[in-house]
């Protein structure tokens, strides 16, 4: 008896980022006089403290949090 | 048919239970940001028109005739990296792929889902609606 096929691909994509969003984020991080240093400094700290997968998990959690909260 | 399966991917697929009865079925359907997306499932039922395109021990890759043309130069890898996690199905004939790598485009038309012979235009978006684009 055959069973239902099981996907190996981890399900559908959840969130996507378009080119304008990425360009805006890059500009904020690299060129904005107030936000730039804060973002770059935090990134450097995170790269020291967290592994690659931990940073990825943090990024996903931040995106999820931003999408579900209004603050 | 030139399909490459890395040893890591092969090991993970065998862990998922592939054997002489269960095989990996790969199909190509319209979808994703770039037009095509691979559908990859573990299956145990051979349908009319299916062919085995790769066989190595207990690992068999089966596809329908409509999708078979997009298996040429397919590479299957597995990654533990969260950013590119899980099985990575990469088409080396792709002329375009989306940022997450889940879909691709070639110079060919997109096959219709459901195994018909009719080609349909590529669809847009990532297919899930999670980003709210469709």
N, CA and C atoms of all chains as a GROMACS GRO file, in nm:
protein
  615
    1UNK      N    1   0.084  -0.120   0.000
    1UNK     CA    2   0.000   0.000   0.000
    1UNK      C    3   0.087   0.125   0.000
    2UNK      N    4   0.060   0.217  -0.086
    2UNK     CA    5   0.143   0.338  -0.092
    2UNK      C    6   0.101   0.438   0.016
    3UNK      N    7   0.199   0.517   0.058
    3UNK     CA    8   0.172   0.620   0.158
    3UNK      C    9   0.180   0.757   0.093
    4UNK      N   10   0.132   0.859   0.164
    4UNK     CA   11   0.134   0.995   0.109
    4UNK      C   12   0.278   1.041   0.093
    5UNK      N   13   0.311   1.106  -0.021
    5UNK     CA   14   0.446   1.157  -0.040
    5UNK      C   15   0.483   1.257   0.070
    6UNK      N   16   0.609   1.255   0.112
    6UNK     CA   17   0.658   1.345   0.217
    6UNK      C   18   0.759   1.441   0.157
    7UNK      N   19   0.733   1.572   0.171
    7UNK     CA   20   0.825   1.671   0.114
    7UNK      C   21   0.956   1.675   0.192
    8UNK      N   22   1.065   1.696   0.121
    8UNK     CA   23   1.196   1.709   0.186
    8UNK      C   24   1.243   1.854   0.185
    9UNK      N   25   1.160   1.946   0.139
    9UNK     CA   26   1.207   2.082   0.114
    9UNK      C   27   1.180   2.180   0.228
   10UNK      N   28   1.126   2.134   0.338
   10UNK     CA   29   1.113   2.222   0.453
   10UNK      C   30   0.994   2.316   0.449
   11UNK      N   31   0.903   2.292   0.358
   11UNK     CA   32   0.784   2.378   0.351
   11UNK      C   33   0.806   2.500   0.266
   12UNK      N   34   0.704   2.582   0.258
   12UNK     CA   35   0.710   2.701   0.173
   12UNK      C   36   0.791   2.811   0.238
   13UNK      N   37   0.840   2.903   0.154
   13UNK     CA   38   0.909   3.020   0.206
   13UNK      C   39   0.810   3.105   0.287
   14UNK      N   40   0.860   3.166   0.393
   14UNK     CA   41   0.772   3.241   0.481
   14UNK      C   42   0.780   3.392   0.453
   15UNK      N   43   0.899   3.446   0.458
   15UNK     CA   44   0.916   3.590   0.434
   15UNK      C   45   1.015   3.611   0.321
   16UNK      N   46   0.996   3.719   0.246
   16UNK     CA   47   1.095   3.755   0.146
   16UNK      C   48   1.124   3.905   0.159
   17UNK      N   49   1.241   3.944   0.113
   17UNK     CA   50   1.284   4.084   0.120
   17UNK      C   51   1.308   4.130  -0.023
   18UNK      N   52   1.244   4.241  -0.061
   18UNK     CA   53   1.265   4.286  -0.198
   18UNK      C   54   1.388   4.377  -0.209
   19UNK      N   55   1.425   4.410  -0.333
   19UNK     CA   56   1.550   4.483  -0.356
   19UNK      C   57   1.549   4.621  -0.292
   20UNK      N   58   1.434   4.689  -0.293
   20UNK     CA   59   1.427   4.823  -0.235
   20UNK      C   60   1.445   4.817  -0.083
   21UNK      N   61   1.380   4.719  -0.021
   21UNK     CA   62   1.396   4.704   0.124
   21UNK      C   63   1.543   4.681   0.160
   22UNK      N   64   1.610   4.595   0.082
   22UNK     CA   65   1.750   4.566   0.111
   22UNK      C   66   1.837   4.689   0.088
   23UNK      N   67   1.807   4.765  -0.019
   23UNK     CA   68   1.884   4.886  -0.046
   23UNK      C   69   1.863   4.989   0.065
   24UNK      N   70   1.740   5.003   0.112
   24UNK     CA   71   1.711   5.097   0.221
   24UNK      C   72   1.784   5.056   0.348
   25UNK      N   73   1.784   4.927   0.377
   25UNK     CA   74   1.852   4.878   0.497
   25UNK      C   75   2.002   4.900   0.488
   26UNK      N   76   2.057   4.875   0.369
   26UNK     CA   77   2.202   4.895   0.349
   26UNK      C   78   2.239   5.041   0.366
   27UNK      N   79   2.156   5.128   0.311
   27UNK     CA   80   2.182   5.272   0.323
   27UNK      C   81   2.174   5.316   0.470
   28UNK      N   82   2.074   5.267   0.541
   28UNK     CA   83   2.058   5.302   0.683
   28UNK      C   84   2.180   5.255   0.763
   29UNK      N   85   2.227   5.135   0.732
   29UNK     CA   86   2.339   5.078   0.807
   29UNK      C   87   2.473   5.142   0.771
   30UNK      N   88   2.488   5.183   0.646
   30UNK     CA   89   2.620   5.230   0.601
   30UNK      C   90   2.632   5.382   0.591
   31UNK      N   91   2.520   5.452   0.572
   31UNK     CA   92   2.531   5.595   0.541
   31UNK      C   93   2.461   5.687   0.640
   32UNK      N   94   2.363   5.636   0.712
   32UNK     CA   95   2.291   5.724   0.803
   32UNK      C   96   2.381   5.762   0.922
   33UNK      N   97   2.396   5.894   0.948
   33UNK     CA   98   2.492   5.935   1.052
   33UNK      C   99   2.452   5.891   1.192
   34UNK      N  100   2.323   5.875   1.218
   34UNK     CA  101   2.281   5.834   1.352
   34UNK      C  102   2.268   5.683   1.365
   35UNK      N  103   2.197   5.622   1.270
   35UNK     CA  104   2.171   5.477   1.280
   35UNK      C  105   2.290   5.393   1.236
   36UNK      N  106   2.367   5.443   1.140
   36UNK     CA  107   2.478   5.365   1.085
   36UNK      C  108   2.573   5.310   1.191
   37UNK      N  109   2.629   5.397   1.274
   37UNK     CA  110   2.724   5.348   1.376
   37UNK      C  111   2.659   5.249   1.473
   38UNK      N  112   2.533   5.272   1.509
   38UNK     CA  113   2.466   5.180   1.602
   38UNK      C  114   2.451   5.041   1.538
   39UNK      N  115   2.407   5.041   1.413
   39UNK     CA  116   2.384   4.912   1.346
   39UNK      C  117   2.516   4.839   1.324
   40UNK      N  118   2.616   4.911   1.274
   40UNK     CA  119   2.745   4.845   1.247
   40UNK      C  120   2.811   4.798   1.377
   41UNK      N  121   2.798   4.878   1.481
   41UNK     CA  122   2.857   4.838   1.610
   41UNK      C  123   2.790   4.713   1.665
   42UNK      N  124   2.657   4.710   1.654
   42UNK     CA  125   2.583   4.592   1.702
   42UNK      C  126   2.620   4.468   1.621
   43UNK      N  127   2.633   4.487   1.490
   43UNK     CA  128   2.673   4.375   1.404
   43UNK      C  129   2.809   4.319   1.444
   44UNK      N  130   2.903   4.410   1.471
   44UNK     CA  131   3.038   4.364   1.511
   44UNK      C  132   3.033   4.288   1.643
   45UNK      N  133   2.951   4.337   1.736
   45UNK     CA  134   2.937   4.268   1.864
   45UNK      C  135   2.876   4.129   1.845
   46UNK      N  136   2.773   4.123   1.762
   46UNK     CA  137   2.706   3.995   1.739
   46UNK      C  138   2.798   3.894   1.672
   47UNK      N  139   2.881   3.944   1.581
   47UNK     CA  140   2.974   3.853   1.512
   47UNK      C  141   3.077   3.797   1.609
   48UNK      N  142   3.107   3.873   1.715
   48UNK     CA  143   3.200   3.822   1.817
   48UNK      C  144   3.130   3.722   1.910
   49UNK      N  145   3.004   3.752   1.943
   49UNK     CA  146   2.934   3.673   2.046
   49UNK      C  147   2.868   3.548   1.993
   50UNK      N  148   2.814   3.555   1.872
   50UNK     CA  149   2.727   3.448   1.823
   50UNK      C  150   2.787   3.375   1.703
   51UNK      N  151   2.752   3.248   1.691
   51UNK     CA  152   2.791   3.172   1.573
   51UNK      C  153   2.706   3.216   1.454
   52UNK      N  154   2.743   3.168   1.336
   52UNK     CA  155   2.667   3.201   1.215
   52UNK      C  156   2.520   3.157   1.228
   53UNK      N  157   2.497   3.035   1.276
   53UNK     CA  158   2.360   2.988   1.290
   53UNK      C  159   2.284   3.063   1.399
   54UNK      N  160   2.355   3.103   1.505
   54UNK     CA  161   2.290   3.182   1.610
   54UNK      C  162   2.250   3.320   1.555
   55UNK      N  163   2.336   3.378   1.472
   55UNK     CA  164   2.299   3.508   1.412
   55UNK      C  165   2.181   3.493   1.316
   56UNK      N  166   2.180   3.381   1.242
   56UNK     CA  167   2.068   3.356   1.152
   56UNK      C  168   1.939   3.339   1.232
   57UNK      N  169   1.945   3.263   1.342
   57UNK     CA  170   1.827   3.244   1.426
   57UNK      C  171   1.779   3.377   1.482
   58UNK      N  172   1.874   3.461   1.526
   58UNK     CA  173   1.838   3.593   1.579
   58UNK      C  174   1.771   3.679   1.471
   59UNK      N  175   1.828   3.675   1.350
   59UNK     CA  176   1.770   3.753   1.240
   59UNK      C  177   1.627   3.708   1.211
   60UNK      N  178   1.606   3.577   1.206
   60UNK     CA  179   1.470   3.526   1.179
   60UNK      C  180   1.374   3.568   1.291
   61UNK      N  181   1.423   3.560   1.416
   61UNK     CA  182   1.338   3.598   1.529
   61UNK      C  183   1.305   3.746   1.526
   62UNK      N  184   1.404   3.828   1.488
   62UNK     CA  185   1.379   3.972   1.479
   62UNK      C  186   1.276   4.002   1.370
   63UNK      N  187   1.290   3.937   1.254
   63UNK     CA  188   1.194   3.958   1.145
   63UNK      C  189   1.054   3.915   1.189
   64UNK      N  190   1.047   3.799   1.252
   64UNK     CA  191   0.918   3.749   1.299
   64UNK      C  192   0.857   3.845   1.400
   65UNK      N  193   0.941   3.895   1.490
   65UNK     CA  194   0.894   3.987   1.592
   65UNK      C  195   0.846   4.118   1.529
   66UNK      N  196   0.922   4.169   1.431
   66UNK     CA  197   0.884   4.294   1.366
   66UNK      C  198   0.752   4.280   1.291
   67UNK      N  199   0.730   4.160   1.234
   67UNK     CA  200   0.608   4.138   1.158
   67UNK      C  201   0.486   4.123   1.247
   68UNK      N  202   0.507   4.080   1.369
   68UNK     CA  203   0.392   4.050   1.454
   68UNK      C  204   0.368   4.155   1.562
   69UNK      N  205   0.463   4.250   1.576
   69UNK     CA  206   0.442   4.353   1.676
   69UNK      C  207   0.434   4.489   1.608
   70UNK      N  208   0.384   4.585   1.676
   70UNK     CA  209   0.369   4.719   1.618
   70UNK      C  210   0.470   4.818   1.673
   71UNK      N  211   0.547   4.779   1.773
   71UNK     CA  212   0.643   4.872   1.833
   71UNK      C  213   0.778   4.864   1.764
   72UNK      N  214   2.150   1.147  -1.840
   72UNK     CA  215   2.102   1.252  -1.749
   72UNK      C  216   2.208   1.280  -1.644
   73UNK      N  217   2.258   1.403  -1.640
   73UNK     CA  218   2.363   1.439  -1.545
   73UNK      C  219   2.302   1.500  -1.418
   74UNK      N  220   2.282   1.416  -1.317
   74UNK     CA  221   2.233   1.463  -1.188
   74UNK      C  222   2.344   1.438  -1.086
   75UNK      N  223   2.375   1.540  -1.008
   75UNK     CA  224   2.479   1.525  -0.905
   75UNK      C  225   2.414   1.525  -0.767
   76UNK      N  226   2.446   1.427  -0.687
   76UNK     CA  227   2.399   1.421  -0.549
   76UNK      C  228   2.522   1.412  -0.458
   77UNK      N  229   2.540   1.510  -0.372
   77UNK     CA  230   2.657   1.506  -0.285
   77UNK      C  231   2.643   1.394  -0.182
   78UNK      N  232   2.754   1.353  -0.127
   78UNK     CA  233   2.752   1.246  -0.028
   78UNK      C  234   2.670   1.287   0.095
   79UNK      N  235   2.680   1.416   0.132
   79UNK     CA  236   2.602   1.466   0.246
   79UNK      C  237   2.453   1.452   0.218
   80UNK      N  238   2.411   1.494   0.100
   80UNK     CA  239   2.269   1.485   0.064
   80UNK      C  240   2.224   1.339   0.057
   81UNK      N  241   2.310   1.256   0.000
   81UNK     CA  242   2.274   1.114  -0.011
   81UNK      C  243   2.253   1.054   0.129
   82UNK      N  244   2.345   1.086   0.220
   82UNK     CA  245   2.332   1.035   0.356
   82UNK      C  246   2.205   1.080   0.424
   83UNK      N  247   2.170   1.209   0.406
   83UNK     CA  248   2.048   1.262   0.467
   83UNK      C  249   1.924   1.198   0.406
   84UNK      N  250   1.926   1.177   0.275
   84UNK     CA  251   1.810   1.115   0.209
   84UNK      C  252   1.791   0.972   0.258
   85UNK      N  253   1.900   0.900   0.274
   85UNK     CA  254   1.889   0.762   0.324
   85UNK      C  255   1.838   0.761   0.467
   86UNK      N  256   1.878   0.862   0.546
   86UNK     CA  257   1.827   0.874   0.684
   86UNK      C  258   1.676   0.893   0.685
   87UNK      N  259   1.623   0.956   0.579
   87UNK     CA  260   1.479   0.981   0.572
   87UNK      C  261   1.400   0.856   0.530
   88UNK      N  262   1.473   0.748   0.502
   88UNK     CA  263   1.402   0.623   0.480
   88UNK      C  264   1.400   0.574   0.337
   89UNK      N  265   1.483   0.631   0.249
   89UNK     CA  266   1.486   0.579   0.112
   89UNK      C  267   1.539   0.436   0.113
   90UNK      N  268   1.474   0.352   0.035
   90UNK     CA  269   1.517   0.212   0.024
   90UNK      C  270   1.472   0.160  -0.112
   91UNK      N  271   1.462   0.030  -0.125
   91UNK     CA  272   1.423  -0.026  -0.256
   91UNK      C  273   1.277   0.002  -0.290
   92UNK      N  274   1.198   0.040  -0.189
   92UNK     CA  275   1.058   0.076  -0.216
   92UNK      C  276   1.038   0.226  -0.224
   93UNK      N  277   1.100   0.299  -0.131
   93UNK     CA  278   1.081   0.444  -0.128
   93UNK      C  279   1.190   0.514  -0.209
   94UNK      N  280   1.149   0.613  -0.285
   94UNK     CA  281   1.241   0.685  -0.373
   94UNK      C  282   1.216   0.835  -0.363
   95UNK      N  283   1.306   0.912  -0.421
   95UNK     CA  284   1.289   1.056  -0.424
   95UNK      C  285   1.223   1.095  -0.556
   96UNK      N  286   1.107   1.158  -0.544
   96UNK     CA  287   1.037   1.205  -0.665
   96UNK      C  288   1.062   1.355  -0.680
   97UNK      N  289   1.114   1.395  -0.794
   97UNK     CA  290   1.137   1.537  -0.819
   97UNK      C  291   1.052   1.581  -0.937
   98UNK      N  292   0.978   1.687  -0.915
   98UNK     CA  293   0.899   1.746  -1.021
   98UNK      C  294   0.932   1.893  -1.032
   99UNK      N  295   0.901   1.952  -1.144
   99UNK     CA  296   0.920   2.096  -1.163
   99UNK      C  297   0.783   2.157  -1.190
  100UNK      N  298   0.749   2.256  -1.110
  100UNK     CA  299   0.618   2.318  -1.121
  100UNK      C  300   0.634   2.470  -1.129
  101UNK      N  301   0.539   2.538  -1.189
  101UNK     CA  302   0.545   2.686  -1.188
  101UNK      C  303   0.535   2.738  -1.046
  102UNK      N  304   0.616   2.839  -1.016
  102UNK     CA  305   0.609   2.896  -0.882
  102UNK      C  306   0.741   2.956  -0.841
  103UNK      N  307   0.739   3.025  -0.729
  103UNK     CA  308   0.860   3.090  -0.679
  103UNK      C  309   0.884   3.222  -0.748
  104UNK      N  310   0.981   3.297  -0.696
  104UNK     CA  311   1.010   3.431  -0.746
  104UNK      C  312   1.062   3.427  -0.890
  105UNK      N  313   1.121   3.315  -0.934
  105UNK     CA  314   1.188   3.311  -1.064
  105UNK      C  315   1.118   3.224  -1.167
  106UNK      N  316   1.003   3.168  -1.136
  106UNK     CA  317   0.928   3.099  -1.239
  106UNK      C  318   0.911   2.950  -1.218
  107UNK      N  319   1.021   2.880  -1.185
  107UNK     CA  320   1.015   2.737  -1.160
  107UNK      C  321   1.044   2.710  -1.014
  108UNK      N  322   0.990   2.604  -0.963
  108UNK     CA  323   1.037   2.556  -0.834
  108UNK      C  324   1.036   2.404  -0.836
  109UNK      N  325   1.131   2.344  -0.767
  109UNK     CA  326   1.136   2.199  -0.760
  109UNK      C  327   1.045   2.150  -0.650
  110UNK      N  328   0.970   2.047  -0.681
  110UNK     CA  329   0.891   1.976  -0.582
  110UNK      C  330   0.966   1.845  -0.555
  111UNK      N  331   1.006   1.822  -0.432
  111UNK     CA  332   1.084   1.702  -0.401
  111UNK      C  333   1.021   1.630  -0.284
  112UNK      N  334   0.974   1.510  -0.308
  112UNK     CA  335   0.906   1.434  -0.204
  112UNK      C  336   0.956   1.290  -0.202
  113UNK      N  337   0.943   1.228  -0.087
  113UNK     CA  338   0.970   1.085  -0.076
  113UNK      C  339   0.840   1.012  -0.108
  114UNK      N  340   0.847   0.923  -0.202
  114UNK     CA  341   0.726   0.859  -0.253
  114UNK      C  342   0.752   0.708  -0.266
  115UNK      N  343   0.646   0.632  -0.279
  115UNK     CA  344   0.664   0.487  -0.299
  115UNK      C  345   0.570   0.433  -0.406
  116UNK      N  346   0.520   0.526  -0.489
  116UNK     CA  347   0.426   0.483  -0.592
  116UNK      C  348   0.471   0.534  -0.729
  117UNK      N  349   0.503   0.442  -0.817
  117UNK     CA  350   0.543   0.477  -0.953
  117UNK      C  351   0.418   0.495  -1.038
  118UNK      N  352   0.409   0.612  -1.101
  118UNK     CA  353   0.292   0.640  -1.185
  118UNK      C  354   0.327   0.615  -1.332
  119UNK      N  355   0.224   0.606  -1.414
  119UNK     CA  356   0.246   0.588  -1.558
  119UNK      C  357   0.330   0.704  -1.611
  120UNK      N  358   0.431   0.672  -1.688
  120UNK     CA  359   0.515   0.777  -1.747
  120UNK      C  360   0.636   0.813  -1.662
  121UNK      N  361   0.640   0.766  -1.539
  121UNK     CA  362   0.756   0.793  -1.454
  121UNK      C  363   0.879   0.719  -1.506
  122UNK      N  364   0.994   0.780  -1.485
  122UNK     CA  365   1.120   0.715  -1.518
  122UNK      C  366   1.219   0.734  -1.405
  123UNK      N  367   1.309   0.638  -1.391
  123UNK     CA  368   1.417   0.652  -1.293
  123UNK      C  369   1.534   0.722  -1.364
  124UNK      N  370   1.575   0.838  -1.311
  124UNK     CA  371   1.680   0.917  -1.376
  124UNK      C  372   1.813   0.911  -1.302
  125UNK      N  373   1.812   0.856  -1.181
  125UNK     CA  374   1.936   0.844  -1.104
  125UNK      C  375   1.919   0.726  -1.013
  126UNK      N  376   2.024   0.645  -1.003
  126UNK     CA  377   2.018   0.530  -0.913
  126UNK      C  378   2.157   0.504  -0.859
  127UNK      N  379   2.166   0.500  -0.727
  127UNK     CA  380   2.292   0.470  -0.660
  127UNK      C  381   2.259   0.402  -0.528
  128UNK      N  382   2.272   0.270  -0.524
  128UNK     CA  383   2.232   0.196  -0.404
  128UNK      C  384   2.083   0.211  -0.381
  129UNK      N  385   2.046   0.252  -0.258
  129UNK     CA  386   1.904   0.269  -0.225
  129UNK      C  387   1.849   0.404  -0.269
  130UNK      N  388   1.934   0.488  -0.325
  130UNK     CA  389   1.887   0.620  -0.369
  130UNK      C  390   1.844   0.615  -0.515
  131UNK      N  391   1.715   0.635  -0.535
  131UNK     CA  392   1.662   0.645  -0.671
  131UNK      C  393   1.590   0.778  -0.686
  132UNK      N  394   1.610   0.844  -0.799
  132UNK     CA  395   1.540   0.968  -0.829
  132UNK      C  396   1.448   0.943  -0.947
  133UNK      N  397   1.321   0.969  -0.924
  133UNK     CA  398   1.217   0.942  -1.023
  133UNK      C  399   1.150   1.072  -1.062
  134UNK      N  400   1.112   1.084  -1.188
  134UNK     CA  401   1.041   1.204  -1.230
  134UNK      C  402   0.945   1.171  -1.343
  135UNK      N  403   0.849   1.259  -1.362
  135UNK     CA  404   0.758   1.246  -1.475
  135UNK      C  405   0.826   1.301  -1.600
  136UNK      N  406   0.772   1.268  -1.715
  136UNK     CA  407   0.834   1.309  -1.842
  136UNK      C  408   0.839   1.461  -1.857
  137UNK      N  409   0.733   1.529  -1.812
  137UNK     CA  410   0.726   1.674  -1.827
  137UNK      C  411   0.838   1.744  -1.752
  138UNK      N  412   0.870   1.695  -1.634
  138UNK     CA  413   0.973   1.759  -1.551
  138UNK      C  414   1.113   1.714  -1.586
  139UNK      N  415   1.124   1.604  -1.658
  139UNK     CA  416   1.255   1.542  -1.679
  139UNK      C  417   1.355   1.636  -1.745
  140UNK      N  418   1.308   1.720  -1.836
  140UNK     CA  419   1.401   1.809  -1.908
  140UNK      C  420   1.471   1.906  -1.814
  141UNK      N  421   1.410   1.931  -1.697
  141UNK     CA  422   1.469   2.027  -1.603
  141UNK      C  423   1.557   1.958  -1.498
  142UNK      N  424   1.575   1.827  -1.513
  142UNK     CA  425   1.664   1.756  -1.422
  142UNK      C  426   1.807   1.755  -1.472
  143UNK      N  427   1.826   1.785  -1.601
  143UNK     CA  428   1.960   1.787  -1.656
  143UNK      C  429   2.045   1.892  -1.584
  144UNK      N  430   2.159   1.851  -1.533
  144UNK     CA  431   2.253   1.935  -1.459
  144UNK      C  432   2.197   1.978  -1.323
  145UNK      N  433   2.106   1.898  -1.270
  145UNK     CA  434   2.054   1.924  -1.135
  145UNK      C  435   2.158   1.880  -1.032
  146UNK      N  436   2.177   1.962  -0.932
  146UNK     CA  437   2.266   1.928  -0.822
  146UNK      C  438   2.185   1.927  -0.692
  147UNK      N  439   2.203   1.823  -0.613
  147UNK     CA  440   2.132   1.812  -0.484
  147UNK      C  441   2.236   1.808  -0.373
  148UNK      N  442   2.226   1.905  -0.282
  148UNK     CA  443   2.318   1.911  -0.170
  148UNK      C  444   2.236   1.928  -0.042
  149UNK      N  445   2.302   1.916   0.071
  149UNK     CA  446   2.235   1.937   0.199
  149UNK      C  447   2.323   2.027   0.285
  150UNK      N  448   2.260   2.124   0.351
  150UNK     CA  449   2.334   2.218   0.434
  150UNK      C  450   2.271   2.228   0.572
  151UNK      N  451   2.358   2.234   0.675
  151UNK     CA  452   2.311   2.260   0.812
  151UNK      C  453   2.304   2.408   0.842
  152UNK      N  454   2.352   2.491   0.748
  152UNK     CA  455   2.353   2.635   0.768
  152UNK      C  456   2.208   2.686   0.769
  153UNK      N  457   2.172   2.762   0.873
  153UNK     CA  458   2.033   2.808   0.885
  153UNK      C  459   1.990   2.898   0.769
  154UNK      N  460   2.084   2.975   0.715
  154UNK     CA  461   2.049   3.067   0.606
  154UNK      C  462   2.020   2.990   0.477
  155UNK      N  463   2.091   2.883   0.455
  155UNK     CA  464   2.067   2.798   0.338
  155UNK      C  465   2.043   2.656   0.388
  156UNK      N  466   1.939   2.642   0.467
  156UNK     CA  467   1.921   2.516   0.539
  156UNK      C  468   1.854   2.408   0.456
  157UNK      N  469   1.888   2.284   0.488
  157UNK     CA  470   1.819   2.170   0.430
  157UNK      C  471   1.870   2.132   0.293
  158UNK      N  472   1.786   2.067   0.216
  158UNK     CA  473   1.825   2.021   0.084
  158UNK      C  474   1.827   2.138  -0.015
  159UNK      N  475   1.935   2.147  -0.088
  159UNK     CA  476   1.951   2.251  -0.188
  159UNK      C  477   1.946   2.186  -0.326
  160UNK      N  478   1.842   2.219  -0.402
  160UNK     CA  479   1.830   2.168  -0.538
  160UNK      C  480   1.865   2.281  -0.633
  161UNK      N  481   1.978   2.268  -0.699
  161UNK     CA  482   2.029   2.376  -0.784
  161UNK      C  483   2.035   2.330  -0.928
  162UNK      N  484   1.980   2.411  -1.015
  162UNK     CA  485   1.986   2.380  -1.157
  162UNK      C  486   2.097   2.461  -1.222
  163UNK      N  487   2.200   2.392  -1.270
  163UNK     CA  488   2.314   2.464  -1.329
  163UNK      C  489   2.283   2.521  -1.466
  164UNK      N  490   2.165   2.487  -1.520
  164UNK     CA  491   2.122   2.548  -1.645
  164UNK      C  492   2.043   2.677  -1.620
  165UNK      N  493   2.021   2.709  -1.493
  165UNK     CA  494   1.937   2.825  -1.461
  165UNK      C  495   2.004   2.954  -1.507
  166UNK      N  496   1.924   3.043  -1.564
  166UNK     CA  497   1.975   3.174  -1.603
  166UNK      C  498   1.938   3.278  -1.498
  167UNK      N  499   1.853   3.240  -1.404
  167UNK     CA  500   1.808   3.331  -1.300
  167UNK      C  501   1.760   3.247  -1.182
  168UNK      N  502   1.786   3.293  -1.060
  168UNK     CA  503   1.730   3.226  -0.945
  168UNK      C  504   1.695   3.331  -0.840
  169UNK      N  505   1.602   3.296  -0.751
  169UNK     CA  506   1.561   3.394  -0.652
  169UNK      C  507   1.660   3.396  -0.536
  170UNK      N  508   1.650   3.498  -0.453
  170UNK     CA  509   1.748   3.518  -0.347
  170UNK      C  510   1.761   3.401  -0.254
  171UNK      N  511   1.650   3.336  -0.223
  171UNK     CA  512   1.656   3.225  -0.128
  171UNK      C  513   1.695   3.095  -0.196
  172UNK      N  514   1.701   3.096  -0.329
  172UNK     CA  515   1.743   2.976  -0.401
  172UNK      C  516   1.635   2.873  -0.420
  173UNK      N  517   1.512   2.906  -0.382
  173UNK     CA  518   1.407   2.805  -0.390
  173UNK      C  519   1.345   2.795  -0.528
  174UNK      N  520   1.371   2.892  -0.615
  174UNK     CA  521   1.315   2.884  -0.749
  174UNK      C  522   1.417   2.933  -0.850
  175UNK      N  523   1.392   2.901  -0.978
  175UNK     CA  524   1.487   2.934  -1.083
  175UNK      C  525   1.414   2.954  -1.213
  176UNK      N  526   1.486   3.003  -1.312
  176UNK     CA  527   1.430   3.017  -1.446
  176UNK      C  528   1.534   2.970  -1.546
  177UNK      N  529   1.487   2.912  -1.655
  177UNK     CA  530   1.576   2.877  -1.766
  177UNK      C  531   1.522   2.947  -1.890
  178UNK      N  532   1.585   2.921  -2.002
  178UNK     CA  533   1.536   2.980  -2.126
  178UNK      C  534   1.411   2.910  -2.177
  179UNK      N  535   1.378   2.797  -2.116
  179UNK     CA  536   1.263   2.719  -2.161
  179UNK      C  537   1.134   2.773  -2.100
  180UNK      N  538   1.019   2.732  -2.157
  180UNK     CA  539   0.891   2.768  -2.098
  180UNK      C  540   0.869   2.687  -1.971
  181UNK      N  541   0.781   2.737  -1.886
  181UNK     CA  542   0.750   2.668  -1.761
  181UNK      C  543   0.651   2.556  -1.789
  182UNK      N  544   0.675   2.434  -1.738
  182UNK     CA  545   0.580   2.327  -1.760
  182UNK      C  546   0.454   2.348  -1.678
  183UNK      N  547   0.342   2.303  -1.732
  183UNK     CA  548   0.218   2.310  -1.654
  183UNK      C  549   0.223   2.208  -1.543
  184UNK      N  550   0.165   2.239  -1.429
  184UNK     CA  551   0.159   2.140  -1.322
  184UNK      C  552   0.056   2.036  -1.359
  185UNK      N  553   0.072   1.917  -1.304
  185UNK     CA  554  -0.024   1.812  -1.330
  185UNK      C  555   0.015   1.723  -1.446
  186UNK      N  556   0.133   1.747  -1.503
  186UNK     CA  557   0.186   1.653  -1.600
  186UNK      C  558   0.124   1.662  -1.738
  187UNK      N  559   0.061   1.773  -1.773
  187UNK     CA  560   0.008   1.784  -1.908
  187UNK      C  561   0.119   1.829  -2.001
  188UNK      N  562   0.093   1.827  -2.130
  188UNK     CA  563   0.193   1.868  -2.227
  188UNK      C  564   0.189   2.018  -2.253
  189UNK      N  565   0.092   2.088  -2.195
  189UNK     CA  566   0.075   2.230  -2.224
  189UNK      C  567   0.169   2.314  -2.139
  190UNK      N  568   0.243   2.403  -2.204
  190UNK     CA  569   0.330   2.494  -2.131
  190UNK      C  570   0.251   2.618  -2.091
  191UNK      N  571   0.284   2.673  -1.975
  191UNK     CA  572   0.214   2.793  -1.927
  191UNK      C  573   0.317   2.898  -1.891
  192UNK      N  574   0.278   3.027  -1.888
  192UNK     CA  575   0.372   3.131  -1.850
  192UNK      C  576   0.417   3.115  -1.706
  193UNK      N  577   0.537   3.168  -1.679
  193UNK     CA  578   0.589   3.163  -1.543
  193UNK      C  579   0.500   3.244  -1.451
  194UNK      N  580   0.480   3.196  -1.330
  194UNK     CA  581   0.404   3.270  -1.232
  194UNK      C  582   0.499   3.350  -1.145
  195UNK      N  583   0.449   3.455  -1.080
  195UNK     CA  584   0.536   3.538  -0.998
  195UNK      C  585   0.522   3.509  -0.852
  196UNK      N  586   0.603   3.581  -0.773
  196UNK     CA  587   0.596   3.566  -0.628
  196UNK      C  588   0.667   3.442  -0.580
  197UNK      N  589   0.677   3.430  -0.448
  197UNK     CA  590   0.750   3.318  -0.391
  197UNK      C  591   0.659   3.198  -0.369
  198UNK      N  592   0.532   3.213  -0.401
  198UNK     CA  593   0.446   3.097  -0.398
  198UNK      C  594   0.377   3.072  -0.266
  199UNK      N  595   0.423   3.134  -0.160
  199UNK     CA  596   0.367   3.104  -0.030
  199UNK      C  597   0.273   3.212   0.020
  200UNK      N  598   0.298   3.335  -0.024
  200UNK     CA  599   0.220   3.445   0.027
  200UNK      C  600   0.268   3.494   0.162
  201UNK      N  601   0.371   3.433   0.216
  201UNK     CA  602   0.423   3.476   0.345
  201UNK      C  603   0.476   3.619   0.344
  202UNK      N  604   0.524   3.661   0.227
  202UNK     CA  605   0.576   3.797   0.216
  202UNK      C  606   0.465   3.895   0.182
  203UNK      N  607   0.346   3.844   0.154
  203UNK     CA  608   0.234   3.932   0.124
  203UNK      C  609   0.233   3.984  -0.017
  204UNK      N  610   0.320   3.929  -0.103
  204UNK     CA  611   0.326   3.981  -0.240
  204UNK      C  612   0.218   3.926  -0.329
  205UNK      N  613   0.148   3.823  -0.285
  205UNK     CA  614   0.039   3.769  -0.364
  205UNK      C  615  -0.053   3.687  -0.276
   0.00000   0.00000   0.00000
